[in-house]
Amino acid sequence: MNEQYQEEDDINKQEEQVCDQDMMDEQNEFEQDFGDEVTEGAYFSESDQSEDILEATYAVDSMQDITTLNFSENFAEKIDKYHFSTLQLAFDFYLKYSKSKDFSARKSKTFKNSIGEIYKQKFVCHRQGFREEKYYTMEKRKKKPRLKTRTGCEAQIDVKFVPETGRWHIFYFSDKHNHDLLDTKFSAMLPAHRKMSEADIMQMMNMLKSEISTSQIFGLLASQAGGYEFVGYGPRDMYNEIARQRHQIPGDAARVLKKLEDMRLKDPQLYFKACHDSRGLLRNLFWSDGISQLDYRLFGDIIAFDATYKKNKYSCPLVIFSGVNHHNQTIVFANALIVDETTNTYIWLLCQLMFAMKGKTPTSIITDGAMVIRNAVRDVFFEIRHRLCA
């Protein structure tokens, strides 16, 4: 096996110095690279990639160019004329082609030169190759192996970077499958094709804000598409996209910090403090505006300290520091969102409260009977009266 890889490396180095002269040189070079994997297909030499074929009708420079293509029955006859500005566009092109022909595609072998630059790439049918035997002989397997999906399919397309044109050209193409192709309504559900469009994602997130359930949203999107078979994804893909949207940057945490920054421009007395973990994710957030701090100076002798648990979509406790004014009305001194209820977390909150209130301590504090809160109050306010609520 090592000798085979060494032979391929030697061939690759020779290709950097010697330009292919005709179709036979290109085919021999390809067979040396891929060995017995090459069967029937069409080869295209670099001499075919001359200036006269670099026409605008065959240039693919964006995803919009790909979406306008019509993969008709005789499309394969002119497939060698297409050229791409990037390698990713070449793969997107083959993905779109595979979807129109009722199969799926994936990336395969990559060839690099001596400085690590990719100059060849192989794209294949998703059923190319065979699953390794070790996946069937695993000891202490808890569940049965998945059904075989690899059949050694020979359909593939290979692209090569041509320095003279500065673009990626197709130099080998085979559309020979050894398996049955799916019906169009089923091929859209293959992993490579099962994606949500940006418009659908935006519409889904807006519906979620209106408290419409994911299953109802899926039904509405299906009715817009003309049926469930035309949606192109399933409810599980929607749940995955929702989780991805909530974790992307800037996410909800970044937006709330930006909101507090904007509020401080209007209220210079606003104080907020964020605590992040080692990964940079927001853990705890404390805030108190100028009016709340003024109320605390007047009515902060007795404060109530309560945590409302799991009342938001993130299941994070919302902590409220409150009191009573001279009209016997409840007033809020500060708020906080925390990810856990531990003694250290509550100590951090009480310290933030004291910092925001310029060090003024209450004479009495009322909390529930949670031991972590009682320990935190004892550590921070060891001289004040601590009472439990009714």
C-alpha positions as CSV (number, residue, x, y, z in Angstrom):
1,M,0.0,0.0,0.0
2,N,2.9,2.4,0.9
3,E,4.5,1.6,-2.5
4,Q,1.3,2.5,-4.3
5,Y,1.0,5.9,-2.5
6,Q,4.7,6.6,-3.2
7,E,4.1,5.8,-6.9
8,E,1.1,8.3,-6.9
9,D,3.3,11.0,-5.3
10,D,6.0,10.5,-7.9
11,I,3.4,10.8,-10.7
12,N,2.0,14.0,-9.1
13,K,5.5,15.6,-9.0
14,Q,6.1,14.8,-12.6
15,E,2.8,16.4,-13.6
16,E,4.0,19.8,-12.2
17,Q,6.8,19.8,-14.7
18,V,5.3,18.2,-17.8
19,C,2.2,19.4,-19.5
20,D,-0.1,16.8,-21.1
21,Q,0.1,16.9,-24.9
22,D,-2.9,14.9,-26.1
23,M,-5.8,12.8,-25.0
24,M,-3.8,9.6,-24.5
25,D,-1.4,11.3,-22.1
26,E,-4.3,12.6,-20.0
27,Q,-6.0,9.2,-20.0
28,N,-2.8,7.3,-19.0
29,E,-2.2,9.8,-16.2
30,F,-5.7,9.4,-14.9
31,E,-5.5,5.6,-14.9
32,Q,-2.2,5.8,-13.0
33,D,-3.8,8.0,-10.4
34,F,-7.0,6.0,-9.9
35,G,-5.8,2.5,-10.9
36,D,-8.5,-0.1,-11.4
37,E,-11.3,2.3,-10.3
38,V,-11.5,3.8,-13.8
39,T,-14.0,2.0,-16.1
40,E,-16.1,3.5,-18.8
41,G,-16.4,7.3,-19.2
42,A,-15.5,10.3,-21.3
43,Y,-12.1,11.9,-21.0
44,F,-11.4,15.5,-22.0
45,S,-7.8,16.7,-22.6
46,E,-6.4,20.1,-21.7
47,S,-6.2,21.0,-25.4
48,D,-10.0,21.1,-25.4
49,Q,-9.9,23.8,-22.7
50,S,-8.8,26.4,-25.3
51,E,-9.8,30.1,-25.3
52,D,-12.6,29.6,-27.8
53,I,-14.6,27.5,-25.3
54,L,-14.3,30.1,-22.5
55,E,-17.7,31.5,-23.4
56,A,-20.1,33.3,-21.0
57,T,-22.8,30.7,-21.5
58,Y,-20.5,28.0,-20.0
59,A,-18.8,30.0,-17.3
60,V,-20.0,29.3,-13.8
61,D,-19.0,32.0,-11.3
62,S,-21.8,32.0,-8.7
63,M,-24.6,29.8,-7.3
64,Q,-27.0,31.9,-9.4
65,D,-25.4,30.6,-12.6
66,I,-26.0,27.1,-11.4
67,T,-29.6,27.6,-10.5
68,T,-30.4,28.8,-14.0
69,L,-29.0,25.6,-15.6
70,N,-31.4,23.2,-17.2
71,F,-30.0,19.6,-17.0
72,S,-31.8,18.2,-20.0
73,E,-31.4,14.6,-21.4
74,N,-28.6,15.6,-23.8
75,F,-26.8,17.8,-21.2
76,A,-24.0,15.2,-20.8
77,E,-22.9,15.8,-24.4
78,K,-21.7,19.4,-23.6
79,I,-20.7,18.9,-19.9
80,D,-17.0,19.2,-20.7
81,K,-17.5,22.8,-21.9
82,Y,-18.4,24.0,-18.4
83,H,-15.7,25.7,-16.3
84,F,-15.8,27.1,-12.8
85,S,-14.1,29.9,-10.9
86,T,-13.8,27.9,-7.7
87,L,-13.6,24.2,-6.7
88,Q,-16.7,24.6,-4.5
89,L,-18.8,25.8,-7.4
90,A,-17.7,22.7,-9.4
91,F,-19.0,20.5,-6.6
92,D,-22.2,22.6,-6.3
93,F,-22.6,22.1,-10.0
94,Y,-22.4,18.3,-9.7
95,L,-24.8,18.3,-6.7
96,K,-27.4,20.1,-8.8
97,Y,-26.8,17.7,-11.7
98,S,-27.1,14.7,-9.4
99,K,-30.4,16.0,-7.9
100,S,-31.8,16.4,-11.4
101,K,-30.8,12.8,-12.3
102,D,-32.3,11.3,-9.0
103,F,-29.1,10.4,-7.1
104,S,-26.8,12.2,-4.7
105,A,-23.1,13.1,-4.8
106,R,-20.2,13.5,-2.4
107,K,-16.5,14.5,-2.5
108,S,-13.9,11.8,-2.9
109,K,-10.1,11.9,-3.7
110,T,-8.2,15.1,-3.6
111,F,-4.8,15.6,-5.3
112,K,-2.3,18.2,-4.1
113,N,1.0,19.4,-5.5
114,S,4.3,19.7,-3.6
115,I,3.3,23.0,-1.9
116,G,-0.1,21.6,-0.7
117,E,-2.3,23.2,-3.3
118,I,-5.2,21.2,-4.7
119,Y,-5.1,20.7,-8.5
120,K,-7.4,17.8,-8.9
121,Q,-10.7,16.7,-7.2
122,K,-12.9,13.7,-7.7
123,F,-16.7,13.9,-7.1
124,V,-18.6,10.6,-7.0
125,C,-22.1,9.1,-6.6
126,H,-23.0,8.7,-3.0
127,R,-23.1,4.9,-3.5
128,Q,-19.5,4.7,-4.8
129,G,-17.1,2.3,-3.0
130,F,-17.9,-0.3,-0.4
131,R,-18.3,-0.2,3.3
132,E,-15.3,-1.6,5.2
133,E,-15.7,-5.1,6.7
134,K,-14.7,-3.8,10.2
135,Y,-18.1,-2.1,10.6
136,Y,-19.7,-5.6,10.4
137,T,-17.3,-7.4,12.7
138,M,-17.3,-5.0,15.7
139,E,-17.4,-6.9,19.0
140,K,-20.1,-6.1,21.6
141,R,-22.2,-4.3,19.1
142,K,-25.4,-2.9,20.8
143,K,-27.4,-2.5,17.6
144,K,-27.5,-4.0,14.2
145,P,-25.3,-2.3,11.5
146,R,-27.1,0.0,9.1
147,L,-28.2,-1.3,5.7
148,K,-25.6,-1.3,3.0
149,T,-25.8,1.7,0.8
150,R,-22.4,1.4,-1.1
151,T,-22.6,-0.6,-4.3
152,G,-19.3,0.4,-6.0
153,C,-21.1,2.8,-8.3
154,E,-18.9,4.1,-11.1
155,A,-20.6,7.4,-11.8
156,Q,-18.2,10.3,-11.2
157,I,-16.9,13.6,-12.4
158,D,-13.4,14.9,-12.1
159,V,-12.1,18.4,-12.3
160,K,-8.7,19.8,-12.8
161,F,-7.3,23.3,-12.4
162,V,-5.9,24.7,-15.7
163,P,-3.3,27.4,-15.0
164,E,-3.6,28.8,-18.6
165,T,-7.3,29.7,-18.0
166,G,-7.1,30.1,-14.2
167,R,-10.3,28.0,-13.9
168,W,-11.4,24.5,-13.0
169,H,-12.3,22.3,-16.0
170,I,-14.0,18.9,-16.2
171,F,-11.5,16.3,-17.6
172,Y,-13.4,13.0,-16.8
173,F,-17.1,12.3,-16.7
174,S,-19.1,9.0,-16.3
175,D,-22.8,8.7,-15.8
176,K,-22.9,4.9,-15.4
177,H,-24.8,3.7,-12.3
178,N,-25.0,0.1,-11.1
179,H,-28.0,0.7,-8.9
180,D,-31.6,1.9,-9.4
181,L,-32.1,5.6,-9.3
182,L,-34.7,7.1,-6.9
183,D,-37.9,8.8,-7.8
184,T,-37.6,12.5,-7.9
185,K,-39.7,13.1,-4.8
186,F,-37.5,10.7,-2.8
187,S,-34.1,11.8,-4.2
188,A,-34.7,15.2,-2.7
189,M,-34.6,13.6,0.8
190,L,-31.0,12.3,0.3
191,P,-28.6,13.9,2.8
192,A,-26.7,16.0,0.3
193,H,-30.0,17.5,-1.1
194,R,-31.9,17.8,2.2
195,K,-31.4,21.5,3.0
196,M,-33.6,24.4,4.0
197,S,-33.5,27.6,1.9
198,E,-32.7,30.9,3.5
199,A,-36.3,32.0,2.8
200,D,-37.7,29.0,4.6
201,I,-35.4,29.5,7.6
202,M,-36.4,33.1,7.9
203,Q,-40.1,32.2,7.7
204,M,-39.7,29.4,10.2
205,M,-37.9,31.6,12.8
206,N,-40.6,34.3,12.4
207,M,-43.3,31.8,13.0
208,L,-41.5,30.5,16.1
209,K,-41.6,34.0,17.5
210,S,-45.4,33.9,17.2
211,E,-45.4,30.6,19.2
212,I,-46.4,28.4,16.3
213,S,-45.3,24.8,16.8
214,T,-42.6,23.3,14.5
215,S,-45.1,20.6,13.3
216,Q,-47.6,23.3,12.3
217,I,-44.8,25.3,10.5
218,F,-43.8,22.2,8.6
219,G,-47.4,21.7,7.5
220,L,-47.6,25.4,6.3
221,L,-44.4,25.2,4.4
222,A,-45.5,21.9,2.8
223,S,-48.8,23.5,1.7
224,Q,-46.8,26.4,0.1
225,A,-44.6,24.0,-1.7
226,G,-47.5,22.0,-3.1
227,G,-47.1,18.9,-0.9
228,Y,-44.8,17.2,1.5
229,E,-42.8,15.5,-1.3
230,F,-41.8,19.0,-2.6
231,V,-40.5,20.4,0.6
232,G,-37.1,18.8,0.3
233,Y,-36.5,18.3,4.1
234,G,-38.2,16.9,7.2
235,P,-39.1,18.0,10.7
236,R,-35.8,16.7,12.1
237,D,-33.9,19.1,9.7
238,M,-36.1,21.9,11.0
239,Y,-35.2,21.1,14.6
240,N,-31.5,20.9,13.7
241,E,-31.7,24.3,11.9
242,I,-33.5,25.9,14.9
243,A,-30.6,24.7,17.2
244,R,-28.1,26.0,14.7
245,Q,-29.7,29.4,14.5
246,R,-29.7,29.7,18.3
247,H,-26.0,28.9,18.5
248,Q,-24.7,31.0,15.7
249,I,-22.8,34.3,16.2
250,P,-24.2,36.8,16.8
251,G,-26.9,34.8,18.7
252,D,-29.3,35.7,21.4
253,A,-26.6,36.4,23.9
254,A,-24.8,38.8,21.6
255,R,-28.0,40.6,20.8
256,V,-29.0,41.1,24.5
257,L,-25.6,42.5,25.3
258,K,-25.9,44.8,22.3
259,K,-29.3,45.9,23.6
260,L,-27.9,46.7,27.0
261,E,-25.1,48.7,25.5
262,D,-27.7,50.7,23.5
263,M,-29.7,51.2,26.7
264,R,-26.7,52.6,28.5
265,L,-26.3,55.3,25.9
266,K,-29.7,56.6,27.0
267,D,-29.2,55.7,30.7
268,P,-25.6,56.2,31.8
269,Q,-26.4,54.8,35.3
270,L,-27.4,51.4,33.8
271,Y,-25.1,48.7,35.2
272,F,-24.8,45.2,33.7
273,K,-22.2,42.5,34.1
274,A,-21.9,39.3,32.0
275,C,-20.0,36.1,33.1
276,H,-18.7,33.8,30.4
277,D,-17.3,30.3,30.6
278,S,-14.0,29.0,29.2
279,R,-15.6,28.6,25.7
280,G,-16.8,32.2,25.6
281,L,-20.4,31.2,26.1
282,L,-22.6,33.4,28.3
283,R,-23.3,31.9,31.7
284,N,-24.7,34.6,34.0
285,L,-26.0,38.1,33.3
286,F,-26.9,40.8,35.8
287,W,-28.4,44.2,35.1
288,S,-29.9,47.2,37.0
289,D,-31.0,50.5,35.4
290,G,-30.7,54.0,36.9
291,I,-34.3,54.2,38.2
292,S,-34.0,50.8,40.0
293,Q,-30.8,52.0,41.7
294,L,-32.5,55.2,42.8
295,D,-35.4,53.2,44.2
296,Y,-32.9,51.0,46.1
297,R,-31.3,54.0,47.8
298,L,-34.8,55.0,49.0
299,F,-36.5,51.7,49.7
300,G,-33.6,49.1,49.8
301,D,-33.6,48.4,53.5
302,I,-35.7,45.3,52.9
303,I,-35.3,43.3,49.7
304,A,-36.8,40.0,48.5
305,F,-34.6,37.6,46.6
306,D,-36.4,35.1,44.3
307,A,-35.6,32.8,41.4
308,T,-38.3,31.9,38.9
309,Y,-37.2,28.5,37.4
310,K,-37.6,27.3,33.9
311,K,-40.0,30.0,32.7
312,N,-38.2,30.7,29.4
313,K,-37.2,28.6,26.3
314,Y,-33.6,28.2,27.6
315,S,-34.7,26.8,31.0
316,C,-32.5,29.4,32.8
317,P,-33.6,30.7,36.2
318,L,-34.6,34.3,36.2
319,V,-33.5,36.0,39.5
320,I,-35.4,39.1,40.6
321,F,-34.3,41.5,43.5
322,S,-37.4,43.3,44.5
323,G,-38.8,45.5,47.4
324,V,-41.8,47.7,48.3
325,N,-42.1,51.5,48.0
326,H,-44.1,53.9,50.2
327,H,-47.3,53.2,48.3
328,N,-46.9,49.5,49.1
329,Q,-46.2,48.8,45.5
330,T,-43.7,46.1,44.4
331,I,-40.6,47.6,42.8
332,V,-37.7,45.8,41.1
333,F,-34.1,46.7,42.0
334,A,-32.2,44.3,39.7
335,N,-32.5,41.2,37.5
336,A,-30.3,38.4,36.5
337,L,-30.3,35.3,34.2
338,I,-28.2,32.3,35.4
339,V,-27.5,28.9,34.0
340,D,-27.3,27.0,37.3
341,E,-28.3,27.4,41.0
342,T,-25.1,27.0,43.0
343,T,-23.7,28.8,46.0
344,N,-20.9,30.4,43.9
345,T,-23.4,31.7,41.3
346,Y,-25.6,33.4,44.0
347,I,-22.5,34.8,45.7
348,W,-21.5,36.3,42.4
349,L,-25.0,37.8,42.0
350,L,-25.1,39.3,45.5
351,C,-21.6,40.9,44.9
352,Q,-22.9,42.4,41.6
353,L,-25.9,43.8,43.5
354,M,-23.6,45.5,46.1
355,F,-21.4,46.9,43.3
356,A,-24.4,48.3,41.4
357,M,-25.8,49.9,44.6
358,K,-22.6,51.5,45.6
359,G,-22.0,49.2,48.5
360,K,-25.3,49.9,50.4
361,T,-26.4,46.7,52.2
362,P,-30.0,46.0,53.2
363,T,-31.0,45.6,56.8
364,S,-33.1,42.5,56.1
365,I,-33.4,40.1,53.2
366,I,-36.1,37.6,52.5
367,T,-35.5,34.5,50.4
368,D,-37.0,31.0,50.0
369,G,-35.6,28.0,51.8
370,A,-33.0,26.8,49.2
371,M,-29.8,25.9,50.9
372,V,-27.6,27.4,48.2
373,I,-29.3,30.8,48.6
374,R,-29.0,30.6,52.4
375,N,-25.3,29.8,52.2
376,A,-24.7,32.7,49.7
377,V,-26.5,35.2,51.9
378,R,-24.6,34.1,55.0
379,D,-21.3,34.5,53.1
380,V,-22.0,38.0,51.7
381,F,-24.5,39.5,54.2
382,F,-23.3,38.0,57.4
383,E,-24.5,40.8,59.6
384,I,-28.1,41.4,58.3
385,R,-31.3,39.7,59.2
386,H,-32.2,36.8,56.9
387,R,-35.8,35.6,56.9
388,L,-37.6,32.9,54.9
389,C,-40.7,33.8,52.9
390,A,-44.1,32.3,53.9
